Amino acid sequence: MLDMATSIVPMGKIALYAELGQQIPLGWGIDKAGNLTQVPKAIRDGGCLLPLGGTDVMRGYKGYGLALVVDILSGVLSGAAFGPYVGSPSSSDPSPVNIGHFFLALRVDAFRPLEDFKQDMDHLISTLHQAPKAPGQPRIYIHGEKEFEEQERNLREGIPVPIPVVEELKKKGAEVGIPFELTPVGEGR
């Protein structure tokens, strides 16, 4: 399973940088005038994230093509919102977000024997794990491995939540009469 944004980073990453009051790396997005920006608010206020690959010089049009196919399958085909018509829970417009989804299931044994497929998949993953690594990198990950390891760490150590997010949760909870009863388990990681 591959669950991913077709932009360089997901919008949630922009929201996190905004909450922390930090700039984003140049090349993640543009402002409403089409200029590269490091200001999260500029992306959220009429700008947009760049597609996988980034700018045209980095061949971002390939990511744009992939994003368009995903938008057609999960928006147009499903009858949900697409393109700029997908709402945002952080926007001033209270209308529903109307995000669509697309799932594809393949019957592997319609293409080839299942055991052969599994054997070749194991071989592919092993080949990727054993490929030369970039300097300073301890290993090569397959999709989902980092998240699985993060889940295991969170189960052992707790879920890290940035201080500004904790303060906002306390504030919102107080506004609606819900006490904040989480106990910090440590400072950062």
C-alpha positions in Angstrom: 0.0 0.0 0.0 1.3 3.5 -0.9 -0.5 6.4 0.7 1.3 9.7 -0.2 0.8 13.3 -1.3 1.7 14.0 -4.9 3.3 17.3 -3.7 6.8 17.6 -2.4 5.4 17.5 1.2 1.8 17.1 2.5 -0.1 20.2 3.6 0.1 18.9 7.1 3.8 19.5 7.1 3.2 23.2 6.1 0.7 23.5 9.0 3.2 22.1 11.4 5.9 24.6 10.3 3.3 27.4 10.6 2.4 26.3 14.2 6.1 26.2 15.1 6.6 29.6 13.6 9.4 28.2 11.3 10.2 28.8 7.7 9.9 25.9 5.3 12.7 24.9 2.9 12.8 26.9 -0.3 11.3 24.8 -3.1 8.4 23.3 -1.2 5.8 25.8 -2.4 5.0 29.0 -4.0 3.0 32.1 -3.0 -0.1 33.3 -4.8 2.0 35.3 -7.3 3.9 32.1 -8.2 7.2 33.0 -6.4 9.1 30.4 -4.4 8.5 31.0 -0.7 9.7 29.9 2.7 6.7 31.3 4.5 4.1 28.6 5.3 1.3 31.2 5.5 2.0 32.3 1.9 1.3 28.8 0.8 -1.9 28.5 2.8 -3.1 32.0 1.7 -3.5 31.4 -2.0 -0.2 29.8 -2.9 0.3 26.1 -3.4 2.7 23.2 -2.8 5.0 22.2 -5.7 4.5 18.8 -7.2 6.9 15.9 -6.7 10.1 16.9 -8.5 9.6 20.6 -7.6 10.2 23.3 -10.2 10.4 22.8 -14.0 14.2 22.7 -14.0 14.0 19.7 -11.7 11.4 18.1 -14.0 8.5 18.8 -11.7 6.1 18.3 -14.6 6.5 14.6 -14.0 5.1 15.0 -10.5 2.4 17.3 -11.9 1.4 14.6 -14.3 1.2 12.0 -11.5 -0.8 14.5 -9.4 -3.2 15.1 -12.3 -3.8 11.3 -12.7 -4.4 11.0 -8.9 -6.8 13.9 -9.0 -8.7 12.4 -11.9 -9.0 9.0 -10.2 -9.8 10.2 -6.7 -11.7 13.4 -7.6 -13.3 13.4 -11.0 -13.9 9.7 -11.2 -15.3 9.4 -7.7 -17.5 12.5 -8.0 -15.6 14.3 -5.2 -14.0 17.7 -5.4 -10.9 18.1 -7.6 -8.2 20.6 -8.3 -8.6 24.0 -6.5 -12.2 23.0 -5.5 -11.0 20.7 -2.7 -11.7 22.5 0.5 -9.4 22.9 3.4 -10.3 22.4 7.1 -8.0 25.4 7.9 -9.7 27.8 5.4 -12.2 30.4 6.3 -14.8 28.6 4.1 -16.9 26.3 6.4 -18.0 24.1 3.5 -17.1 20.4 3.5 -13.7 19.4 2.3 -15.1 16.8 -0.1 -12.0 14.8 -0.6 -12.3 11.7 -2.7 -10.3 8.5 -2.6 -9.3 5.9 -5.1 -8.4 2.3 -4.3 -7.0 -0.2 -6.8 -6.9 -3.9 -6.1 -5.1 -6.3 -8.4 -5.6 -10.1 -8.4 -1.9 -11.1 -8.7 -2.7 -14.7 -9.7 -4.5 -13.3 -12.8 -1.0 -12.2 -14.0 1.3 -14.9 -12.7 1.5 -17.5 -10.0 1.2 -15.9 -6.6 4.2 -17.7 -5.1 6.4 -16.6 -7.9 5.3 -13.0 -7.4 6.0 -13.2 -3.6 9.4 -14.7 -4.3 10.3 -11.9 -6.7 8.9 -9.2 -4.3 11.1 -10.6 -1.5 14.1 -10.5 -4.0 13.3 -6.9 -5.0 13.0 -5.7 -1.4 16.3 -7.5 -0.5 18.0 -5.9 -3.5 16.8 -2.4 -2.5 17.9 -3.0 1.1 21.4 -4.1 0.0 21.9 -1.2 -2.5 24.8 1.2 -1.9 23.8 3.8 0.7 24.3 7.6 0.6 27.2 8.8 2.9 26.1 8.8 6.5 22.9 6.8 5.9 22.6 3.7 7.9 20.1 1.9 5.7 17.6 2.0 2.8 13.9 2.0 3.7 11.0 0.5 1.8 7.7 2.4 2.0 6.1 2.1 5.4 9.2 0.9 7.2 9.9 4.3 8.8 6.3 4.7 9.9 6.2 1.2 11.4 9.4 1.9 13.3 8.0 5.3 14.4 4.8 3.6 15.6 6.9 1.1 17.6 8.9 4.0 19.2 5.7 5.9 20.0 4.2 2.9 21.7 7.3 2.6 23.9 8.1 6.3 24.5 4.9 8.2 23.8 3.9 10.5 20.9 5.9 13.7 20.5 3.7 16.8 20.3 5.2 20.2 19.7 4.7 22.7 22.6 2.7 25.2 20.5 0.3 22.4 19.6 0.0 21.4 23.3 -0.7 25.0 24.2 -3.4 25.2 21.5 -5.0 22.0 22.6 -5.1 23.3 26.2 -6.6 26.6 25.0 -9.3 24.9 22.8 -10.1 22.5 25.6 -10.6 25.2 28.1 -12.9 27.0 25.7 -15.3 24.0 25.5 -14.8 22.8 29.1 -12.5 19.8 28.5 -9.6 19.5 30.8 -6.1 18.8 29.5 -5.1 15.6 31.2 -2.1 14.4 29.2 1.1 13.9 31.1 4.4 14.8 29.4 6.7 11.9 29.2 9.9 13.8 28.1 11.2 16.7 26.3 11.6 16.3 22.5 13.4 13.6 20.6 
